[in-house]
Amino acid sequence: MSQLYSLNRLGKGLLGLAASFALTSAAEAARTPNFVLIFMDDQGYQDVGVFGSKTIKTPNLDNMAKEGMKFTDFYSLAPVCSPSRAGLMTGCYPPRVGITGVLFPRHNIGLNPEETTIAEVLKTKGYATAAVGKWHIGHLPKFLPTNHGFDSYFGIPYSNDMDGVKGKDRNLDRAWIERDISPWNVPLLRNTKVIERPVNQNTIIERYTQEAQQFIRSNKGKPFFLYMPHTMPHIPLFVSDKFYTKDPKKAYIRTIEEIDYSIGQVLKTLRETGVDDNTVVIFTSDNGPWHLKLRHHGGSALPLRGAKFSTWEGGMRVPTIMRWPGKIPAGSVCSEVAAACDILPTFAKLAKAELPKRKIDGKNIWRLMSGKKDAKSPHKQFYYYRGAGLRAVRSGDWKLHIGGGNKKQKKEGTKPTLTLYNLADDIGETTDVAAANQKIVQRLYKRALAFDKSLKADARPAGEVKTAG
């Protein structure tokens, strides 16, 4: 009897253990990941070691690529700040949400509160959310992050070269790291309150890092979304004392290197808090580099053509790295077309959240991120907007530029100039092959016109604050 009793107890114990493992596995499967989105300002395609830089040392980003996936054909949604950020936050091409140009302190518009942001999507699933860095899609309280789904905000509301002080030297064509903060009266905000003006830009990268680390530590027990849009390397350039140099040729280099160090500190905090294995980290940029008269001051988009402000590849193809240990294959490379608008629907899928009810343009790219062998870009076409104008379209390796469209041409009825490039053979867009491929030209042009017409028929207005008078 005693032996049978012991066997019964053993059997029940094994069943209980199996049930416990099953529950644990179910709980693991039900866990949704944390998200850290690091968004650079004017960082060029080649301004990371793993993307070909021979002068800038980025050990943390390089290691992130070794542990994750490098995207070679990832695009921002505009070649300038505000539209790019509006598209990122909403999963839309910028004209769809009414933000088509750079916003300045004089403007009374911003991202419409009726739009649904990444943060708002994740809030429906109980995520803690924080924005740390440059916002630049509306500086008035109505448009700030805390009115767009973020629990907290610490950063500057627009670019660090705005709010210039009259009589101060603000020559941005020079090539050194600034120390004097007084020429720019840029505010630092905590939520909607100005806590410092002018912000001490010498310490801004360091303080962003500390804020990010504190947010991670405070929310390690729940799912969280940290959006970290860095102020730099947009000019003027500032760094902390540790990274300061008087050598003008190293100004841009040291700025990127401090941000790389910051990223390393954030990744270290994820490990220290035990959430590293359940956190998706994405590094990307808002547009290409700002090429100045002194080229070493503004970054490099090589081997791509063009830079910020343009719809050449160098203006909108940006360095992108994604990491999620055990889920995104280590040391992998994705050369399929993907874009910043895809981040919202992908995060929604991973968080088991519903997509916004409003139309968006982004697609779920988890199959690309997870390295599925048969994964292809979900975009049959990708569209390049500058301002409200559609300037180019990519389909596979073909890219059609749509030139012209200015007032004089429209008045005279002049047809736009159409040029075609094969990016597989000519990544630098040096040789127009339109003449030999007229069927492709006409097919892409027809699709571009149809898409643009459809988008603008469904476009939504930016938010606006009425001013007296």
N, C-alpha and C positions, 0 to 999 in steps of 0.2 A: 504493500500500500504506500509505504513511504517513498519508494522509487517512482511509482506511478504519480504520486502527488508532486514529486520533484519535477518529473517530466512535464506535467500539466503547468506547473509554475513557470518552467523554462519556456514552454510554448507560448504562454500568455505574455511572458516578458519579451520574447522575440516579436510577437505580433504588435505589442505596444511600441517596441523600438522601431519596427517597420512603419507603423502609423506615424510615429514622431518624425522619422526621416521624410515621409511623404508630405507631412504638414510643413516641415522646414523647406522642402523643395518647392512646394506651392507658394510659400511666403517669398522665397527667393525670386521665383518667376514673376510674382506680383509686384516686386519692387520696381519702381520707376527710377530712371537715372537722374542725377543732378546734371545741370548744364552750366558750363562756363564759356562765355562767348567773348573773345578778345578781339577788338576791332581797332585796327590801326588807322592813322590819319596821314594820307599821302605817302605811304610806304610803297616803294617800287617793287616790281616783280623779281628783280635780281638782288634785292636788299636783304637776303637771308642766305646763310651759308649753303644750305641744302638746295637753294634755287640758283646757285652759281656765283655768289659773291666771293671774291678773292681778298677783299679788304675788310669786310665787316665780320667780326667774330660773334656768332650766335649759337653758342654751345647748347643752350636750353631748347631753342627751337629745333636745332639739328637733332637733338636727342628725342624731342617730341615726335619728329618725323620717323626716327628709327623705331619708336614704340607705337607708331600709328600710321596714318596714310597721308601722303603728299598728293594734292590735287594740282595738276598742271594746267587744267583748262577751266578754272573757276573764275566767275565774273562778278564784279560789283554791278549795281543797277544804274549807275550814272558815273560820269567822269568828274563829278564835283561832290562836295560834302553833303548838303542837306537832302537833295533827292536820293542819294545813295542810302542815307540813313533811314529816310522815310520808307524806301522800298524794303530794306532789311527788316524793319520793325513790323511791317504789314504783310510781307510776302507778295508785294505788288510791284509792277513797273511804276515808277514815280508819277507819270502823268495820270495814272488811274486814281491816285489819291490827292492830286492837286498840288503836289510839291515838285516844281520843275526847275527852280533856281536856288542859288545860295541865299539863305536868310541872313539879314543883317539886324543889328539892334534897332534900327529904325522901323522895321517891319512889324505889322500887327497881326500877322498870320502864323500858323503853325500846323502841325499834324492834327487833323480834326479829331476831337474826342469821340466821335462816333465810329472811328476806325478801331479795329481790334488788333492789338499788338501781341507779340510773342509773350510778353509778361501776362497779359490778360488771359490768353489761352491757358497758360500754365497755372494761373491763380485758380481756375475752375477745378483743378486737381490738388489744391492745397499747397502749392509751392510757395516758399518764401522767395521774394524777388528783390533785387537791388541793382541799381545802376550806379556805376562809379566811373566818372570821366566826362568827356565832352558829349553833350546831347545834340544840339544844333538842328532841332526840328521844331523850334518855337521856344522863345525865351520868356514869354509871359506866363504867369502862374497856371493859366488854363491849359497850357501845352506842355508843361514840365512832366518828367517821368512819373511823379506821384499821382498825376491825373491820367496816366496811361498804363496802370497796372503794376507799378513798382511800389513796394512798401517803403523804400527809402531811396534817396538820391544824394550823392556827394560829387560835385564836379563843376565845370564851367558850362554855361548855357549855349555858347557859340565859340567860334574859332578864337585862338589865342592872339591873333593879330588884329582883332577888332577893338572897338572903343579906344582908338588912338587918341593920345593927348596932344593937343595943338602945341606947337613950339618944340616938341621933343623929336629927337632923331629916330625915325622909324624906317630907315632905308633897308628894305628886305632883300636887296640884291647883294648885300655883303655876306661874307662867309665865315662868321665866327659864332661861337656860343655866347649868348647874351648873359650878362650878370645883372644889369640894371632893369628892374621890373617896371619902373615908372612910366615909360612911354606908352604902356598899354593898361588901360583902366578896366581890365576884365574882372568880373566878379566871381567869387567862389561861393557856391550855394550848398546848404544842407537842407534837403527837401526843397522848400520854396523860399527859404530865408537866406539873404546875403550874409555870410559870416566873415568875409574878408574881401577888401577891395583897395587896391588891386591885388589879385592873387599872387602869392610868391611863386612864380613859375620855376624858380630854381629847385624847389622841393616838391613839385607837383607829382612827378612820377613816383617818388618815394611815398608820398601821402596816399596816392591812389592804391599803391600796393598794400599799405597798412590797413586801409579801409576794406579792401578785398579780403585780406587775411582774417580780419575780425569778423566779417560777415560769414565766412566759411566756418570759423570756430563756433559762432553763435547758433548756426543752423545745421550742424553736422547730424543732428538727430531727425531731420525731416528733409524732404526733397527741396532743393533750392535751384534758383536760376540767378547767376551772376553775369550781368552785362558790363563789360569793362572796355569802353571806347576811349582809348588813350588820346590825349591832347596832341601829342607829337608822333612822328617827326614833321608835322605841319610847322612852318616857320612863323615866328622866330623860334630858334632852338634854345632850349634851356636844359641843363642837367644839374644833378646834385654835385657837391664838392668832390665826391669820390670819382666821378667820371669827367670832371672838368679838364679841358685842354685849351691852350692858347693857339694851337696849330689849326689854322682855318681848314686845311685839307682833311682834318679828322673830326670836324664839328658834327657833321651828319653821322659819321661812323660812331662816335661816342654816344650820341643820342639813341641810336638803335641798340647799341650795346647795353645801355642802362635799361631800356625796355625789355630786352632779352633777360637781363638779370631779374627784373620784376616778374616776368613770366615764370622764371625758375623758382622764385619765392612762393608764388601762388601754387605751383605744382607741388612744391615741398609741403605746403600747408595741407593740401589735399591728402598727401601721404600720411602726415602726422596726425590728422584727424580721423584716419581710417576710412575715408570715403573715396579714395583714389580709384579703386576698382569699379566704382559705380558712378563715375562722373565722365560725361562727354565734354571734352575740351576742344573748342574750335578757335583757330587763329586765322584771321583774314584781314583785308584792308578795304577802306572805303572807295579808293580809286588809285590811279597810278601816281608816280612821283611828280612833284612840282619842279620842273626844270627852270632854273634861273640862269642869269648871265654867267654866273660862276657855277658850272655844272656839278662840281663835287658837293655843292651845298644842297642839292635837291634830289638826290637819289638816282637810281638807275632802273630802267624797265627792260634793258637788254635781255635777250636778243629781239625783243619786241620793238615795233615802231611806235613813236608817239609817247605821250605822257598825259598827266592830268589835263583836263579841259577837252580832250579829244576822244573820238570813238575809234581811233586806231587801237590795236590790241594793248599797247602800252598804257592807254588811258583807263581801261576797264578790266583787263585780265590781271588778277591779283594773286600774290603768294598765299596759299591756303594749306593749312595742316589740320588734321582731325585725329583725335586720340580718345580711345576708350579701351583700357586694358582688357584683353580677353574677348572683346567684341569686334573691334576694328583691327584687322590683321596688321601685325607689327611689320614695319619696313616696306609697306605696300605703296603702290603708286596708282592713282586713278587719272586717266587721260580722257575721260568722258566729260562732256559739257555739263556743268552745274553752275548754280548762281546763288547769290545771297538771298533771293526770294524763296529758295528751297528750304532755308533753315526753319522757318515757322512751321510748315506742314510736316517736316521731319521730326522736329521736337514734339509736335502735337501727337504724331503717331507713337513715338517712344513713351510719351507720358500718358497715353491712352485718353487723350483729350479730343474734343470735337473741334473741327475747323471752324473758322469764322463763317457766319451766314453770308457775309458779303463776298463777292467774287474776288478771288486772288489768282495770281499767275504762277506762284511757286508750286513745286512738285515734291513729293516725298522721295528723297534720295537714299534711303536707308540701304537699299540693295547695293548701291555703289559703295557706300561707307563700309558695309559689312563684307565687301569683297566677293560677292557672288560672281561666279565665273561667267555667267551669261548676262550680267547686268549691263544695261545700256542707258545712255542718257534719256531721261523722260522728256527732254525737249526736242521736238522735231525741228523747231527753229528757236533761236535766241535772238532777241531784238536789242539793239543798242540805241538808247535815247540820249540826246543832249538837249537840255531844255525840254520843250514840249515836242521837239521834232524827232522823228525817227530817222536816224542817220545810217544805219547798217543792219544787216540781218545775217546770221550764220546758220547754215544747215549742213550738218556733218562737217566736212573739211572746207566747204565753200563759204566764202564771206563776200557779200555784196555791199559795197558802199554806195549810198544815195547822196550825191553831192548836190549843192545848189539849194534852192528853196527860199532864197532871200526875197525881200520885197520887190526889188527891181526885176528879178527873174519871173516872179509870179505876175507882176504887172505886164511884162512883155510876153508872157506865155511860154517862156523858154523851158524846155524839158530839162529835168535834172540830169546831171552827169552820173552814169552808172559804171563803176569799176569793180572788177571781180578778182579775188585772190584765192589761191588754194593754200590753206594754212598748213597742210601736211607737207607740202613741198617748199613753202615760202612763208615761214613763220614771221618774218620781218616785213611782210606786205610790200615787197619791192617791185613786183612784176604784175602788171595788170593783164589778165588773160581773158578779158571780156569778149574781145573780138572773135576768139576761137571757140567761145562757149556761149553763144547767144541764147540757146534754149534754156540753159541754167540761169542766165541773167534774167530772162523774162519770167521764168517760173518763180524765182526768188522775189523779184520786184512785185509781181502780182500778189504773192502771199504777204509781203510786207505792207502793201497798200490796204489789203483786206483786213489784216490784223490791226493796223493803226486806226482804220475807220471804226472797227468794232470797239476797240479800247476807248476811243474818244467819245463814242456814243454812250458808253457806260461809265464815263469818268465821274468821279465824285469830287466835291470841292474841298479845298483846304479849310481848316478852321480859321475863324476871324474874330478879332475883338474890335467892336465898334468904338471909334474914337469920337470925342465931342467935336462938333462943328463939321 
